[in-house]
């Protein structure tokens, strides 16, 4: 997190009163691709467009730097997936986290 803060890769959005209403981060590009994340809006602030606007702006900034943009999402979350699809993101691959138990 500290590296992202110092590199200008972590953004807090605040409302007119100065209250933090949203957080979006991004990793520096690696091999020409930068990943957006984390993306978090506190429950009380959801449904107001903070995430849509923040992810759109961060994605635009990454593309302006000449990198491609990707993000990971939970396909079981229709809200975030609707937002990302409206911004032009499209599913590419499904992934699973597996744990080996001995």
ABEGO torsion letter per residue (X at the ends): XAAAAAAGABBBBBBAAGBBABBBBBBBBBGGBBBBOBBBBBAAABGAGAAAAAAAAAAAAAAAAGBBBBBBBBAABAAAAAAAAAAGBBBABBBBBBBBBX
